Amino acid sequence: MDGKAVEFKVDWSTRSKLRGPGERSLGALLEGLRQRLAPHAEGLSISYVDDRIMRKLNREHRGINQTTDVLSFPAEPEKGAFQHLGDLVVSLPVAEKMAKKLGVSRKREVETLVIHGFLHLCGYDHETDAGEMLQLQAQLERELLEEEPLPMSLKRGRKPGSKIKVLKSGSRVVVTGRAAKALVRSQEVKKVKPVKKAAEVLAPKAKSTRGPGRPRKVAAASVVSAPVTPAKRPVKRKRPALRRSGVIS
């Protein structure tokens, strides 16, 4: 670069209700990462989002319909153009949850996520290598932050007891609570098939004496009933008329 210092520009944006660390908190860390990993880079962008946006991005770009902590989108600028390293997207709600689990501040968790995402922008991939990326990440945390690295082995973005449900479209969603219990029950029911009893298998079916089809209903008019004899009314005997006297008692 002809001995000239390359200016490193960071574009910040946020679409989350939570507040993430900015230039004052992460400026020295980003400059240290650029000098160590990508001295040719002239800038990158960092976006703070909520779980809804992160879940959408994770579904569209990775086919996983659930939120995550950080996503990296490397850039491929042409020669002579502005050397934009790429875009980092951080979910602040996930960072907040992980910070509480680890007993650290939200800023400290975001620092780990920024280092992790920066390494992805530089071409590292912990899913395909033999552990080199996570080893380098731990080394960078010790050197640039002067702190012990945070563990990356915890399940991120998943609640205890949650299950992954595969939809008809093929996408996967994370369900918790009653929905997770119902999913487990439905899977158990599918595994257990109803077994017929031995008596039902061996015993021959009894032949029906009734002809094919349903029995016809007998019309009400076709039913002949015996004539009903009306009941005789009891004959009341007439009492003799009483003779009236002129005395009123």
C-alpha positions in Angstrom: 0.0 0.0 0.0 3.1 2.3 -0.6 3.6 2.7 3.2 0.3 4.7 3.5 -2.0 3.7 6.3 -5.3 2.4 5.1 -8.3 4.1 6.6 -10.8 1.6 8.0 -14.4 2.7 8.0 -17.2 0.9 9.9 -20.9 1.5 9.1 -23.2 0.9 12.1 -26.9 0.3 12.0 -29.4 -1.1 14.5 -32.9 -2.6 14.2 -33.3 -3.8 17.7 -34.9 -2.5 20.9 -31.7 -3.4 22.8 -28.6 -1.2 22.6 -25.3 -2.7 21.3 -21.7 -1.4 21.7 -20.6 1.1 19.1 -17.4 2.7 17.8 -16.1 3.8 21.2 -16.4 0.3 22.6 -15.4 -1.9 19.6 -13.2 0.5 17.5 -9.9 -0.7 18.9 -11.0 -4.3 18.6 -12.0 -4.0 15.0 -8.8 -2.2 14.1 -6.8 -4.9 15.8 -8.7 -7.6 13.9 -8.1 -5.7 10.6 -4.4 -5.4 11.2 -4.0 -9.1 12.1 -6.4 -10.7 9.5 -7.2 -8.3 6.7 -4.8 -5.4 6.3 -6.1 -4.7 2.8 -9.7 -4.1 4.0 -11.1 -0.6 4.0 -14.3 -1.2 5.8 -17.2 -3.4 6.9 -20.7 -3.0 8.3 -22.1 -4.2 11.6 -25.9 -4.4 12.1 -27.7 -5.1 15.3 -31.1 -6.8 14.9 -33.7 -8.6 16.9 -34.6 -12.3 16.7 -37.4 -11.9 14.1 -35.0 -10.4 11.5 -32.2 -12.8 12.4 -34.5 -15.8 12.0 -35.6 -14.5 8.6 -32.0 -14.0 7.4 -31.0 -17.4 8.8 -33.9 -19.1 7.0 -33.3 -17.3 3.6 -29.5 -17.8 3.5 -28.9 -21.0 5.5 -32.3 -22.8 5.3 -32.6 -22.9 9.1 -35.8 -21.5 10.4 -34.6 -20.3 13.8 -32.6 -17.4 15.2 -28.8 -17.5 15.8 -26.2 -15.2 17.4 -24.2 -13.9 14.4 -24.2 -14.1 10.6 -21.3 -13.2 8.3 -21.8 -12.1 4.7 -18.3 -11.8 3.0 -17.9 -9.3 0.2 -16.0 -9.8 -3.1 -15.1 -6.3 -4.3 -13.4 -5.9 -7.7 -9.8 -4.9 -7.9 -9.5 -1.1 -7.6 -12.9 -0.8 -5.9 -13.5 0.0 -2.3 -12.3 -3.0 -0.4 -15.4 -3.8 1.7 -14.7 -6.8 3.8 -18.4 -7.8 4.3 -21.3 -7.4 6.7 -21.8 -8.7 10.2 -25.3 -9.2 11.6 -25.6 -9.7 15.4 -28.8 -10.6 17.3 -28.8 -8.6 20.5 -31.5 -10.7 22.2 -29.4 -13.9 21.7 -26.3 -12.0 22.9 -28.2 -10.9 26.0 -29.3 -14.4 26.8 -25.9 -15.8 26.4 -24.3 -13.1 28.5 -26.7 -13.9 31.3 -25.8 -17.6 31.0 -22.1 -16.9 31.1 -22.3 -14.2 33.8 -20.7 -11.5 31.6 -21.9 -8.2 30.2 -23.7 -7.9 26.9 -20.7 -5.9 25.5 -18.3 -8.8 26.4 -20.5 -11.3 24.6 -20.8 -9.0 21.5 -17.0 -8.8 21.4 -16.8 -12.6 21.1 -19.4 -12.6 18.4 -17.6 -9.9 16.4 -14.3 -11.8 16.5 -16.2 -15.0 15.5 -17.9 -13.2 12.6 -14.8 -11.4 11.5 -13.0 -14.7 11.1 -15.8 -15.9 8.9 -15.4 -12.8 6.7 -11.8 -13.7 6.3 -12.6 -17.2 5.0 -12.3 -19.3 8.2 -15.0 -22.0 8.8 -15.1 -24.0 12.0 -17.7 -26.4 10.5 -15.1 -27.7 8.0 -11.7 -27.2 9.6 -10.0 -29.2 12.3 -10.5 -26.7 15.0 -8.1 -24.0 13.7 -10.7 -21.2 13.7 -11.8 -21.6 17.3 -8.2 -21.9 18.4 -7.4 -18.6 16.6 -10.5 -17.0 18.1 -9.4 -17.9 21.6 -5.9 -16.5 20.9 -7.4 -13.2 19.6 -9.6 -12.8 22.6 -6.6 -13.2 24.9 -4.4 -10.8 22.9 -6.8 -8.1 21.8 -9.1 -8.1 24.8 -6.7 -9.3 27.5 -9.4 -11.7 28.8 -10.1 -15.4 28.8 -12.1 -16.5 25.8 -15.8 -17.2 26.3 -16.9 -20.8 25.6 -18.6 -21.5 22.3 -19.7 -25.0 23.1 -23.1 -23.9 24.6 -26.2 -24.3 22.5 -27.0 -20.8 21.2 -30.5 -19.6 20.4 -32.2 -22.7 21.8 -34.2 -23.0 25.0 -33.8 -26.1 27.2 -36.5 -28.6 26.2 -37.1 -27.1 22.8 -37.5 -29.4 19.8 -37.1 -28.9 16.0 -40.2 -29.5 14.0 -40.0 -30.2 10.3 -42.8 -28.5 8.3 -44.5 -29.8 5.1 -42.5 -27.2 3.2 -39.2 -28.8 4.5 -38.3 -25.8 6.7 -37.5 -26.3 10.3 -38.9 -24.4 13.3 -38.0 -24.5 17.0 -41.0 -25.2 19.3 -41.1 -25.0 23.0 -43.4 -25.7 25.9 -46.6 -27.5 25.1 -45.8 -27.6 21.4 -42.5 -29.4 22.1 -44.3 -31.9 24.3 -47.0 -32.5 21.7 -44.3 -33.1 19.1 -42.6 -35.7 21.3 -45.9 -37.5 21.9 -46.8 -37.6 18.2 -43.3 -39.0 17.4 -43.8 -41.7 20.0 -47.2 -42.6 18.6 -45.8 -43.0 15.1 -43.1 -45.4 16.4 -45.6 -47.7 18.2 -47.9 -49.5 15.7 -51.1 -51.2 16.9 -50.6 -54.9 17.3 -53.5 -57.3 16.8 -54.2 -59.8 19.5 -53.4 -63.5 18.7 -57.1 -64.5 19.2 -58.2 -62.0 16.6 -55.6 -63.2 14.1 -56.3 -67.0 14.6 -60.1 -66.9 15.1 -62.0 -67.1 11.8 -64.5 -64.3 11.2 -68.1 -65.4 11.9 -70.3 -65.4 8.7 -73.2 -63.1 8.9 -76.6 -64.6 8.3 -77.8 -61.3 7.1 -77.9 -60.7 3.3 -75.8 -58.1 1.6 -76.7 -54.5 2.2 -78.4 -52.9 5.1 -81.8 -54.1 6.3 -84.7 -52.2 5.0 -86.6 -50.0 7.3 -90.2 -50.9 7.7 -92.6 -48.1 6.8 -94.9 -47.0 9.6 -97.9 -47.4 7.3 -97.1 -51.1 6.6 -97.3 -52.0 10.3 -100.6 -53.7 11.1 -101.7 -53.4 14.7 -104.6 -55.1 16.4 -107.7 -53.0 16.9 -107.9 -51.3 20.2 -111.2 -51.7 22.1 -112.1 -48.5 23.9 -112.4 -48.8 27.6 -115.9 -48.9 29.0 -116.8 -46.0 31.2 -118.2 -47.0 34.7 -121.9 -46.4 35.0 -122.8 -44.1 37.9 -125.8 -45.0 39.9 -128.3 -42.3 40.6 -128.8 -41.4 44.2 -132.4 -40.8 45.4 -133.1 -37.1 45.6 -133.2 -35.7 49.2 -136.3 -34.1 50.4 -135.9 -30.4 51.3 -137.3 -28.9 54.6 -137.8 -25.3 55.6 -135.3 -25.5 58.4 -131.8 -24.0 57.7 -129.3 -25.5 60.0 
